[in-house]
Amino acid sequence: MDDLETDLRLPNQFGEDESSDEISKKEKPKKTKLPLADPVYSKTLRETGFHRTTRICLQQITKAMLCHQWQEAAEYMSSYSQALEETTVSISQQCTEIMWKIGTEILHHHPNTRMEDYNLFYEQMKLTGIKKYLIIGLEHSLHLLANGQLEDAKRQLSITESWRHGKESEGQSQRIKLIQAYRSLLDYIMWCDEKCRQSNAVTDNTDAIENQEMQNHFRKSSVNLKEIVKAPGIWDPFILSYVDMLEFYEDHEEALKVLEDYAYNSAFPPNPNAHVFLYRYLKRRDAPDRKLARVLKVLRAMVPSHELMLEYCSLLLQSEKEANDQKALGVALEVLDYACWKSSLAAWSCLKTIIDKLKCRSDWRDIVSEEMTARDWWPAFHFTVFHAKTDSVENPELMEVKASLTGVLCPDHAAYYTAVQVISGASTQKKNTKKMSKRGSKLASRKRLNYRQELR
């Protein structure tokens, strides 16, 4: 224990000859401006030996984990279990949560961890942390699922779902709904497995049995999913699973209703994925371009840099309204406002297509200049000498497209970008000329050598 005190620099390390004022100055910690979390255990004036041992043990566990010394952390963790003997309820619950989270992390990184160790640890944590039983049970099931034990994961979820303790609170009710959602997701995975088996089956004798199995899994999954997706929340994987089954059984009206409600219901939190799911479903169903464009218009308001914005530009260009051409220009320019699209050949090619179409109109220059009014930062963002040199080396095709647009978008700065293109083109031509001259000289020397050999 003395070594622990020395390592952790506990107050006992000060010499006896030092005055109390000097000790208080040294003990006073430096104030930090960082938003640090409160320590789980801190030294108090009336700290008992039990609390002191527990605090030092937790500090050593943390130190070992930070140094990736998982065996040492596991050994300290076995000693830390004495913290569960704490009589204060709030501290005891806190210790249980610490053991659960830190213990899971140690098991995950320890090189000799077996599946039996996980199962034993989770079962102990369920019995210890009664109030965390539902969440621990859900985590246990997800760990089994991640390791391919689908049946065991479903069995654990069923056990966890049926668990009750005391009066059911609102938080407990929400966790039970979440567990039901994941159990339905496992039924969907089993339904997918049955569908794959049926598609790969050679004989027709088992078709009726396999169809019945698929129907059973669909019924079990859809009953819960249908209710869950009505509750406000983010239900992306559950929505996709439910819609996939509805599409398979050709219940397209219900699938469309579910997706539209998920995207447009004001009770649900804003979710760009909901509009992406709706757009892709409508596209699979060959919906009219006008309907597709309406969905992407809402998506643009939420995520202007989304990859589907290029498809939105294409839909606007395909329409017969001239006003949509200017809208497409605004969408394309807004996409290129983001750094993730700076080097995208597809985005710049889309912009070039839009401007080429706008050139058929007499007022095209006014339209472009109106859109570029608030983009005086574009030359430094897209058309510097550095960008030109980088594009000429990494993507010459992109450089050609950007060079053709520089004079239209930023006419005052076109020389900076296009000059590098001319220089790089001239240097390439010189290199080719030098290569040709070298090849010619080598060929001439070979001919002279052959002629001399013939004379001999």
C-alpha positions in Angstrom: 0.0 0.0 0.0 2.9 2.3 0.6 4.0 1.9 -3.0 0.5 2.8 -4.1 0.7 6.0 -2.0 4.0 6.9 -3.5 2.8 6.3 -7.1 -0.4 8.3 -6.6 1.3 11.0 -4.6 -1.0 10.8 -1.6 -0.7 13.5 1.2 1.4 11.1 3.4 4.4 11.5 1.2 5.3 14.9 2.6 8.1 15.1 5.2 7.4 15.7 8.9 9.7 18.7 9.0 7.5 20.7 6.6 5.1 23.2 8.1 1.3 23.0 7.7 1.2 26.1 5.5 3.7 24.6 3.1 1.7 21.3 3.0 -1.6 23.2 2.3 0.1 25.1 -0.6 1.3 21.8 -2.1 -2.0 20.1 -1.7 -3.9 22.9 -3.4 -4.6 21.6 -7.0 -4.1 23.9 -10.0 -7.3 25.1 -11.5 -8.0 24.0 -15.0 -10.1 25.7 -17.6 -11.1 22.3 -19.2 -14.6 20.9 -18.6 -13.4 17.9 -16.7 -15.8 15.3 -15.2 -16.2 15.1 -11.5 -14.0 12.3 -10.0 -15.9 9.2 -9.0 -14.0 8.9 -5.7 -12.3 11.9 -4.1 -10.4 12.1 -0.9 -12.5 13.4 2.0 -11.5 14.5 5.6 -13.3 11.5 7.2 -12.3 8.9 4.6 -12.5 5.3 5.9 -10.0 2.6 5.1 -12.6 0.9 2.9 -13.3 4.0 0.8 -9.6 4.7 0.6 -8.7 1.2 -0.6 -11.6 1.4 -3.2 -10.5 4.8 -4.4 -6.8 3.7 -4.9 -7.9 0.5 -6.6 -10.1 2.4 -9.1 -7.2 4.8 -9.8 -4.9 1.8 -10.5 -7.5 0.3 -12.8 -7.8 3.5 -14.8 -4.0 3.8 -15.0 -3.6 0.2 -16.3 -6.4 0.7 -18.9 -4.7 3.9 -20.2 -1.5 2.0 -20.6 -3.3 -0.9 -22.2 -2.2 -3.3 -19.5 -5.4 -5.4 -19.6 -4.1 -8.3 -17.4 -3.2 -5.9 -14.6 -6.5 -4.1 -15.0 -8.4 -7.4 -14.7 -6.5 -8.3 -11.5 -7.3 -5.0 -9.9 -10.9 -5.3 -11.1 -11.3 -8.6 -9.1 -10.3 -6.7 -6.0 -12.6 -3.7 -6.8 -15.7 -6.0 -6.5 -15.5 -5.3 -2.7 -17.0 -1.8 -3.6 -20.4 -3.6 -4.0 -20.4 -4.0 -0.2 -21.0 -0.2 0.1 -24.1 0.5 2.3 -25.0 3.9 0.8 -27.5 3.2 -2.0 -26.4 6.0 -4.4 -22.7 5.0 -4.1 -23.5 1.3 -4.5 -25.4 2.0 -7.7 -22.5 4.1 -9.0 -20.1 1.3 -8.2 -22.2 -1.2 -10.1 -22.3 0.9 -13.2 -18.5 1.4 -13.0 -17.9 -2.3 -12.7 -20.3 -3.0 -15.6 -18.7 -0.4 -18.0 -15.1 -0.9 -17.1 -15.4 -4.7 -16.8 -16.9 -4.9 -20.3 -14.1 -2.7 -21.7 -11.4 -5.0 -20.1 -13.1 -8.1 -21.4 -13.3 -6.6 -24.9 -9.5 -5.9 -25.0 -8.1 -8.7 -23.0 -6.4 -11.2 -25.4 -7.5 -14.3 -23.5 -11.2 -13.5 -23.1 -13.6 -16.3 -24.0 -17.3 -16.1 -24.7 -18.0 -17.9 -21.4 -16.3 -15.1 -19.6 -18.7 -12.6 -21.2 -21.8 -14.6 -20.4 -20.7 -15.1 -16.7 -19.9 -11.4 -16.3 -23.1 -10.2 -17.8 -25.2 -12.6 -15.6 -23.4 -11.3 -12.5 -24.0 -7.7 -13.5 -27.7 -8.3 -14.1 -28.1 -9.7 -10.6 -26.0 -6.9 -9.0 -27.4 -3.9 -10.9 -31.2 -4.4 -10.6 -32.0 -1.0 -12.0 -29.7 -1.5 -14.9 -31.0 -5.0 -15.7 -32.8 -4.1 -18.9 -29.9 -2.2 -20.5 -27.3 -4.8 -19.4 -29.5 -7.6 -20.8 -29.9 -5.7 -24.1 -26.1 -5.2 -24.3 -25.6 -8.9 -23.6 -27.9 -9.8 -26.5 -26.2 -7.5 -28.9 -22.8 -9.0 -28.0 -24.2 -12.5 -28.7 -25.6 -11.2 -32.0 -22.2 -9.6 -32.9 -20.6 -13.0 -32.4 -23.1 -14.9 -34.6 -25.2 -16.5 -31.8 -28.6 -15.4 -33.1 -30.7 -17.9 -31.2 -29.0 -17.2 -27.9 -29.3 -13.4 -28.5 -33.1 -13.8 -29.1 -33.5 -16.0 -26.0 -31.7 -13.4 -23.9 -33.9 -10.6 -25.3 -37.0 -12.6 -24.5 -35.8 -13.2 -20.9 -34.9 -9.5 -20.5 -38.3 -8.4 -21.9 -40.2 -10.5 -19.4 -38.2 -9.1 -16.4 -40.1 -6.8 -14.1 -39.0 -5.1 -10.8 -41.2 -2.9 -8.7 -43.6 -0.4 -10.2 -43.0 0.1 -13.9 -41.6 3.6 -14.5 -41.7 5.6 -17.7 -38.0 5.0 -18.4 -38.5 1.3 -17.8 -41.4 1.2 -20.3 -39.3 2.9 -22.9 -36.4 0.4 -22.4 -38.9 -2.5 -22.8 -40.1 -1.0 -26.1 -36.5 -0.7 -27.3 -35.9 -4.4 -26.3 -39.1 -5.4 -28.2 -37.8 -3.5 -31.2 -34.5 -5.4 -31.2 -36.3 -8.7 -30.8 -38.3 -7.9 -33.8 -35.1 -7.0 -35.7 -33.8 -10.5 -34.8 -37.0 -12.0 -36.2 -36.4 -10.0 -39.4 -32.8 -11.4 -39.6 -34.2 -14.9 -39.3 -36.8 -14.0 -42.0 -34.0 -12.9 -44.3 -32.1 -16.2 -43.7 -35.2 -18.2 -44.6 -35.7 -16.1 -47.7 -32.1 -16.9 -48.8 -32.5 -20.6 -48.1 -35.7 -20.6 -50.2 -34.1 -18.8 -53.1 -31.2 -21.3 -53.1 -33.4 -24.4 -52.6 -33.1 -27.0 -55.4 -36.2 -29.1 -54.7 -39.8 -28.0 -54.3 -40.7 -30.4 -51.4 -39.8 -28.0 -48.6 -41.3 -24.8 -50.2 -44.5 -25.0 -48.1 -42.6 -25.5 -44.9 -40.1 -22.7 -45.6 -42.9 -20.4 -46.6 -44.6 -21.1 -43.3 -41.4 -20.4 -41.5 -41.0 -17.1 -43.3 -44.6 -16.1 -42.5 -44.1 -16.9 -38.8 -41.0 -14.7 -38.6 -42.8 -11.9 -40.6 -45.8 -12.0 -38.3 -43.6 -11.9 -35.1 -41.5 -9.1 -36.5 -44.2 -6.9 -38.0 -46.5 -7.0 -35.0 -43.9 -5.1 -32.8 -42.4 -3.1 -35.6 -45.7 -1.7 -36.7 -46.3 -0.3 -33.2 -42.8 0.8 -32.6 -42.4 3.0 -35.7 -45.5 5.0 -34.7 -43.7 6.3 -31.6 -41.6 9.5 -32.2 -37.9 8.7 -32.5 -35.1 7.7 -34.7 -35.9 4.2 -36.0 -33.8 3.9 -39.1 -32.8 0.1 -39.0 -36.3 -0.9 -37.9 -38.0 1.2 -40.6 -35.8 -0.4 -43.3 -36.5 -3.9 -42.0 -40.2 -3.4 -41.9 -40.4 -1.8 -45.3 -38.3 -4.6 -46.8 -40.7 -7.2 -45.6 -43.7 -5.1 -46.8 -42.2 -4.8 -50.2 -41.5 -8.5 -50.4 -45.2 -9.3 -49.8 -46.2 -6.4 -52.2 -48.0 -4.3 -49.5 -46.8 -1.1 -51.2 -49.5 1.1 -49.8 -48.5 0.3 -46.2 -44.8 0.7 -47.0 -45.4 4.1 -48.5 -47.6 5.2 -45.6 -44.9 4.2 -43.1 -42.1 6.0 -44.9 -44.1 9.2 -45.5 -45.2 9.3 -41.9 -41.6 8.8 -40.8 -40.4 11.6 -43.0 -43.2 14.2 -42.7 -44.7 13.6 -39.3 -43.9 16.7 -37.2 -43.9 14.6 -34.0 -40.7 12.9 -35.1 -37.4 14.6 -34.8 -35.8 16.0 -38.0 -34.0 13.1 -39.7 -32.4 13.4 -43.2 -32.3 9.6 -43.5 -36.1 9.4 -43.5 -36.2 11.5 -46.7 -33.4 9.4 -48.2 -35.4 6.2 -47.5 -38.6 7.7 -49.0 -36.7 8.9 -52.1 -35.1 5.5 -52.8 -38.4 3.7 -52.3 -40.2 6.0 -54.7 -37.3 5.6 -57.2 -37.7 1.8 -57.0 -41.4 2.2 -57.7 -40.7 4.4 -60.8 -42.4 7.4 -59.2 -42.7 10.6 -61.4 -39.8 13.0 -61.4 -41.8 15.7 -59.9 -42.5 13.6 -56.8 -38.9 12.6 -56.5 -37.8 16.2 -56.8 -40.2 17.2 -54.0 -38.6 14.8 -51.6 -35.1 15.9 -52.5 -36.1 19.6 -52.1 -36.9 18.9 -48.4 -33.6 16.9 -48.1 -31.7 19.9 -49.5 -33.0 22.2 -46.8 -31.7 19.8 -44.2 -28.4 18.6 -45.8 -27.3 20.8 -48.7 -24.1 18.8 -49.3 -25.9 15.4 -49.5 -24.7 13.1 -52.3 -28.3 13.0 -53.7 -28.1 16.7 -54.6 -26.5 15.8 -57.9 -29.5 13.6 -58.7 -31.7 16.6 -57.7 -29.9 18.7 -60.2 -30.5 16.1 -62.9 -34.2 16.0 -62.1 -34.4 19.8 -62.2 -32.7 19.9 -65.6 -35.1 17.3 -67.0 -38.1 19.4 -66.2 -39.5 21.7 -68.9 -39.6 24.8 -66.7 -36.8 27.4 -67.3 -36.9 28.5 -63.7 -35.7 25.0 -62.6 -32.4 25.5 -64.6 -31.5 28.4 -62.2 -32.6 26.3 -59.2 -30.2 23.5 -60.5 -27.4 26.1 -60.7 -28.0 27.2 -57.1 -28.1 23.5 -55.9 -24.8 22.7 -57.7 -23.0 25.8 -56.4 -24.3 25.1 -52.9 -22.8 21.6 -53.1 -19.4 22.9 -54.1 -19.5 25.3 -51.2 -18.5 22.3 -49.0 -14.9 21.1 -48.9 -15.9 17.4 -49.3 -16.9 18.2 -52.9 -14.0 20.3 -53.9 -12.2 17.6 -55.9 -15.3 15.8 -57.1 -15.3 15.5 -60.9 -19.0 14.5 -60.8 -20.0 17.7 -59.0 -18.0 20.0 -61.4 -19.2 18.1 -64.5 -22.8 18.6 -63.2 -22.1 22.3 -62.8 -20.7 22.5 -66.3 -23.7 20.7 -67.8 -26.0 23.2 -66.1 -24.1 26.3 -67.3 -23.9 24.8 -70.9 -27.7 24.6 -70.8 -28.1 28.1 -69.4 -25.9 29.5 -72.2 -28.9 28.9 -74.6 -30.6 31.8 -72.9 -29.8 35.4 -73.5 -29.7 36.4 -69.8 -27.4 33.5 -68.7 -24.6 35.8 -67.6 -27.0 37.7 -65.3 -28.2 34.5 -63.8 -24.7 33.2 -63.1 -23.5 36.5 -61.7 -26.6 36.7 -59.4 -25.8 33.3 -57.9 -22.1 34.2 -57.6 -22.7 37.5 -55.8 -22.4 36.1 -52.3 -19.5 33.8 -53.3 -16.6 36.2 -53.4 -14.6 33.7 -51.4 -14.7 31.1 -54.2 -11.4 32.1 -56.0 -9.4 31.4 -52.8 -11.4 28.3 -52.2 -11.3 26.7 -55.7 -9.1 28.6 -58.2 -5.7 29.4 -56.7 -2.4 28.4 -58.2 -2.0 25.7 -55.6 -5.4 24.2 -56.6 -4.3 24.3 -60.3 -1.0 22.5 -59.6 -2.7 19.9 -57.4 -5.4 19.2 -60.0 -3.0 19.0 -62.9 -1.1 16.3 -61.1 -3.8 14.3 -59.4 -6.8 14.8 -61.7 -6.1 16.4 -65.1 -9.7 15.8 -66.3 -11.0 17.8 -63.3 -8.6 20.6 -64.1 -9.9 20.8 -67.7 -13.5 21.1 -66.4 -12.6 23.7 -63.8 -10.5 25.7 -66.3 -13.5 25.9 -68.6 -15.7 27.3 -65.8 -13.2 29.7 -64.3 -13.9 32.5 -66.7 -17.6 32.2 -66.3 -17.7 31.9 -62.5 -14.7 34.1 -61.5 -13.6 36.1 -64.5 -11.3 38.4 -62.5 -9.3 35.4 -61.2 -9.3 33.1 -64.3 -5.7 33.9 -65.1 -4.4 32.4 -61.9 -5.9 29.0 -62.6 -5.6 28.7 -66.3 -2.0 30.0 -66.4 -0.9 26.8 -64.6 -2.8 24.7 -67.2 -0.9 26.4 -70.0 2.5 26.0 -68.2 1.8 22.4 -67.4 0.7 21.7 -71.0 3.8 23.4 -72.4 6.0 21.5 -70.0 4.3 18.2 -71.0 4.9 19.1 -74.7 8.6 19.8 -74.0 9.0 16.5 -72.2 7.4 14.7 -75.1 9.7 16.5 -77.5 12.8 15.5 -75.5 11.6 11.9 -75.3 11.2 11.9 -79.1 14.6 13.4 -79.7 16.2 10.9 -77.4 14.5 8.0 -79.1 15.6 9.4 -82.5 19.2 9.7 -81.4 19.2 6.1 -80.0 17.8 4.8 -83.3 20.4 6.7 -85.3 23.3 5.3 -83.2 21.9 1.8 -83.6 21.8 2.2 -87.4 25.4 3.4 -87.5 26.6 0.4 -85.4 24.8 -2.0 -87.7 26.3 -0.4 -90.8 29.8 -0.7 -89.4 29.3 -4.3 -88.5 28.2 -5.0 -92.1 31.3 -3.3 -93.5 33.6 -5.5 -91.3 
